[in-house]
């Protein structure tokens, strides 16, 4: 067949399917976003799945290899572990943050907890457990019958957090995170709605997983329920306004029933204090990006003196925000 005949056949297929030439080319050569997670190979191939297999064994399901890895979609077409496998492996470099702020904005960072370096399902559970630890109750004694009000709706949070982990755009390796303020909690996942889905379809419970293979695994293990349940659980508790949807992220805002008294700082915030907190946040960002970064490199990035950075690092270590692992010359920093 000549090149002209190939081109003619291609144009006939395109016209028959009602697609433009560009759309037809994309379908032949470019995988959909929902396929990238499983199509891209892991940067590591020495992966093990003891944690994941323990979850399946608890459900009475087989974990024999190689059927286990292939049936769960952990392999690329050419037989390598994919990004899904990396996220679910016993060891990885995926971290999910829970950042707590004093006040209603990001001016004052009170603490930052990280959960990761292990199977996503276990890190997800650890983060959920920590968030549950501060879901205290407020006792209203003003009425004849005592009424206990929880800080937030636990079922709505669980649905939001599991959905954030499940529908996150993991192929970008940007993990979901939780920001906690005095008056609310925000659960943020990377990526917008599934390709082609409208907001009306989303709120109606249309099922179109961003990560089909991960959805299958989490469904088998009982981590997720039908799509309409999660979304409707959240909207029933807090309404549609709980969702902030953009092209790059989906945020669920869970308002608190009362202000977190343990996270308040009284009095006005000085300009000096604001500058201090902003520098502290910059230092944390630098350490997260490069745990082996030097003091001089941090100082250069933050436009501050090395003595200033040294003092900040010492104070942040004392406050339990960071820790130094290993020797001064060859060690690394860790955000706690």
C-alpha positions in Angstrom: 0.0 0.0 0.0 1.4 3.4 -1.0 1.7 6.4 1.4 -1.2 8.0 -0.5 -3.4 4.9 0.1 -2.4 5.0 3.8 -3.5 8.6 4.0 -6.7 7.9 2.2 -7.6 5.0 4.5 -6.8 7.2 7.6 -9.1 10.0 6.3 -11.9 7.5 5.6 -11.6 6.1 9.2 -11.6 9.6 10.6 -14.7 10.6 8.7 -16.6 7.4 9.5 -16.0 7.9 13.2 -17.1 11.6 13.1 -13.7 12.9 14.4 -11.3 15.5 13.2 -7.9 14.4 12.0 -6.3 15.8 15.2 -8.7 13.8 17.3 -8.0 10.7 15.4 -4.3 11.1 15.7 -4.6 11.6 19.5 -6.6 8.4 19.8 -3.8 6.5 18.0 -0.8 7.9 19.7 -1.6 9.8 22.9 -3.1 7.9 25.9 -5.9 9.5 27.8 -5.1 11.2 31.2 -6.9 8.3 33.0 -4.5 5.8 31.3 -1.2 7.6 32.1 -0.9 6.4 35.7 -0.8 2.8 34.5 1.0 3.5 31.3 4.1 5.3 32.6 6.9 3.2 34.1 8.0 3.6 37.7 11.4 5.3 38.2 12.1 2.3 40.5 11.7 -1.4 39.5 12.9 -3.0 42.8 9.4 -2.8 44.3 7.8 -5.1 46.9 4.2 -5.3 48.0 4.0 -6.9 51.4 1.7 -4.2 52.7 -0.7 -4.4 49.8 -0.7 -8.2 49.8 -1.5 -8.2 53.5 -4.7 -6.2 52.7 -5.7 -8.8 50.1 -4.9 -11.7 52.3 -7.1 -10.2 55.0 -9.9 -10.3 52.4 -9.2 -14.0 51.6 -7.9 -13.2 48.2 -4.9 -14.7 46.3 -1.6 -12.9 46.1 0.4 -15.3 44.0 2.8 -13.8 41.5 3.0 -13.0 38.6 -0.8 -13.0 38.4 -1.1 -10.6 41.3 0.8 -7.8 39.7 -0.6 -8.2 36.3 -4.2 -8.7 37.3 -4.1 -5.5 39.5 -2.7 -3.4 36.6 0.7 -2.8 38.2 2.6 -3.5 35.0 3.2 -1.6 31.8 2.5 -3.2 28.5 6.2 -4.1 28.2 6.3 -5.8 31.6 7.7 -3.1 33.9 6.3 -1.8 37.1 4.2 1.4 36.5 3.6 4.5 38.6 0.5 2.9 40.2 2.8 0.1 41.4 5.3 2.7 42.8 2.6 4.5 44.8 1.3 1.2 46.2 4.7 -0.3 46.9 6.2 -0.9 50.4 8.8 1.9 49.9 8.5 5.1 47.8 9.1 8.8 48.1 5.5 9.9 48.1 4.5 12.1 51.0 1.1 13.6 52.0 1.1 16.6 54.3 -1.3 17.7 57.0 -0.5 21.4 57.7 -2.1 23.1 60.7 -2.3 26.9 60.8 -3.0 29.2 63.7 -5.8 31.4 62.4 -8.0 31.4 59.3 -5.2 31.7 56.7 -1.7 30.5 56.0 0.1 33.3 57.8 1.1 31.2 60.9 2.1 27.6 60.4 1.6 25.7 63.7 2.8 22.3 62.5 3.3 20.1 59.5 2.9 16.3 59.6 4.0 14.1 56.7 2.7 10.6 55.9 4.4 8.5 53.3 7.4 6.4 52.2 5.1 3.4 52.3 2.1 2.0 50.5 -0.5 4.7 49.7 -3.2 2.7 51.5 -1.3 2.7 54.7 -0.2 6.4 54.5 -3.8 7.4 53.7 -5.0 5.5 56.8 -2.3 7.2 59.0 -3.3 10.7 57.8 -7.0 9.9 58.4 -6.2 8.6 61.9 -4.3 11.8 62.7 -7.1 14.0 61.4 -9.6 12.0 63.5 -7.5 12.6 66.7 -8.5 16.3 66.8 -12.2 15.7 66.0 -13.1 16.7 69.6 -16.6 17.4 70.8 -18.1 20.6 72.2 -20.5 20.1 75.1 -23.4 22.6 74.9 -24.7 23.0 78.4 -27.1 25.8 77.6 -30.0 23.4 77.0 -31.9 21.1 79.4 -30.4 18.1 77.7 -26.6 18.2 77.1 -25.8 18.2 73.4 -22.3 17.2 72.2 -21.2 18.7 68.9 -18.3 17.2 67.0 -15.7 19.5 65.4 -16.6 18.1 62.0 -18.7 15.3 60.3 -16.4 12.3 60.3 -18.2 10.5 57.5 -18.0 13.5 55.2 -14.3 13.9 55.9 -13.6 10.2 55.3 -15.4 10.3 52.0 -13.5 13.5 51.0 -10.1 12.1 52.0 -10.6 8.8 50.3 -11.9 10.4 47.1 -8.9 12.8 47.1 -6.5 9.9 47.3 -8.4 7.9 44.7 -9.1 10.6 42.1 -5.8 12.5 42.5 -3.9 13.0 39.3 -1.2 10.6 40.4 0.5 10.5 37.1 1.9 14.0 38.0 3.2 12.6 41.3 1.7 15.6 43.1 0.0 14.0 46.2 -3.2 15.2 47.9 -2.9 17.2 51.1 -4.9 18.5 54.1 -4.8 22.1 55.4 -6.3 22.7 58.8 -7.3 26.1 60.1 -9.1 27.3 63.3 -12.5 27.3 61.5 -12.2 24.7 58.8 -10.3 21.9 57.1 -9.5 21.8 53.4 -8.8 18.5 51.5 -7.0 19.2 48.2 -6.4 16.8 45.4 -4.4 17.5 42.2 -6.2 17.7 38.9 -9.7 18.8 38.1 -12.7 16.7 37.3 -12.3 13.6 35.1 -11.9 14.4 31.4 -15.2 15.3 29.8 -17.2 15.3 33.1 -19.3 18.4 33.9 -20.0 19.7 37.4 -23.7 18.7 37.1 -22.6 15.1 36.3 -20.1 15.2 39.2 -22.8 16.2 41.7 -25.2 13.7 40.3 -22.8 10.9 41.1 -21.6 10.1 37.6 -18.9 7.4 37.9 -15.8 8.1 35.8 -12.6 7.2 37.8 -9.5 9.3 37.1 -7.4 6.2 38.0 -9.4 3.1 36.9 -6.9 0.5 38.2 -6.5 2.2 41.6 -10.3 2.5 41.8 -10.6 -1.3 41.2 -8.1 -2.0 44.0 -9.6 0.3 46.5 -13.0 -1.0 45.8 -11.9 -4.6 46.2 -10.4 -3.7 49.6 -13.4 -1.7 50.8 -11.8 1.7 50.8 -14.4 3.3 48.5 -18.1 3.1 47.9 -20.1 4.1 44.8 -19.2 7.6 43.5 -22.6 9.0 44.3 -22.3 8.0 48.0 -19.1 10.0 48.6 -20.2 13.1 46.9 -23.7 13.0 48.3 -22.3 12.3 51.8 -20.3 15.5 51.6 -23.1 17.6 50.1 -25.7 16.3 52.6 -23.5 17.5 55.4 -22.1 20.8 54.0 -23.8 21.5 50.6 -22.4 22.0 47.2 -20.4 25.0 48.4 -18.1 22.6 50.2 -16.5 21.9 46.8 -14.1 24.3 45.0 -13.4 22.9 41.5 -10.8 24.2 39.1 -8.9 22.8 36.1 -5.9 22.0 38.4 -7.5 20.9 41.7 -10.6 19.8 43.6 -10.8 21.1 47.2 -13.4 20.0 49.7 -13.9 22.6 52.5 -15.2 21.1 55.8 -16.2 23.9 58.2 -15.8 23.3 61.9 -18.7 23.3 64.3 -16.6 25.5 66.6 -13.2 27.2 66.6 -10.3 25.0 67.6 -9.3 26.6 70.9 -6.0 24.7 71.1 -4.8 26.3 67.8 -5.4 30.0 68.6 -2.9 32.7 69.2 -4.2 35.7 71.0 -3.4 39.4 70.2 -2.5 41.1 66.9 0.2 39.6 64.7 3.2 42.0 64.2 4.9 42.6 60.8 8.1 41.1 62.3 6.2 37.9 63.2 4.6 37.7 59.8 8.1 38.0 58.1 9.4 35.3 60.4 6.7 32.8 59.6 7.0 33.5 55.9 10.8 32.8 56.1 10.1 29.6 58.1 7.7 28.5 55.4 10.3 29.1 52.7 12.8 27.1 54.6 10.4 24.2 54.9 9.6 24.3 51.2 13.4 24.2 50.4 13.9 21.2 52.6 10.9 19.3 51.2 12.3 19.9 47.7 15.8 18.9 48.6 16.4 17.2 52.0 20.2 17.4 51.5 20.2 21.1 50.8 22.9 23.1 52.6 22.5 26.1 54.8 24.2 28.3 52.2 21.9 27.1 49.5 18.8 27.8 51.7 20.2 31.2 52.5 20.7 32.0 48.8 17.2 30.8 47.9 15.6 32.7 50.8 17.8 35.8 50.3 18.9 35.7 54.0 22.2 35.4 55.8 23.6 32.0 56.7 23.6 33.0 60.4 19.9 33.8 60.2 19.1 30.5 58.5 21.2 28.6 61.1 19.2 30.2 63.9 15.9 29.4 62.2 16.9 25.8 61.6 17.9 25.4 65.3 14.6 26.9 66.4 12.5 24.9 64.0 14.3 21.7 65.2 13.6 22.6 68.8 9.9 23.2 67.9 9.6 19.8 66.4 9.1 21.0 62.8 12.3 19.5 61.3 15.0 17.0 62.3 18.6 16.4 61.1 19.4 12.8 60.2 23.0 11.7 59.8 26.2 13.8 60.1 26.4 17.5 59.5 28.2 17.1 56.2 26.6 14.0 54.7 23.2 13.9 56.5 19.8 15.2 55.4 16.9 17.2 56.8 13.4 15.7 57.4 10.2 17.7 57.8 8.3 16.2 60.8 
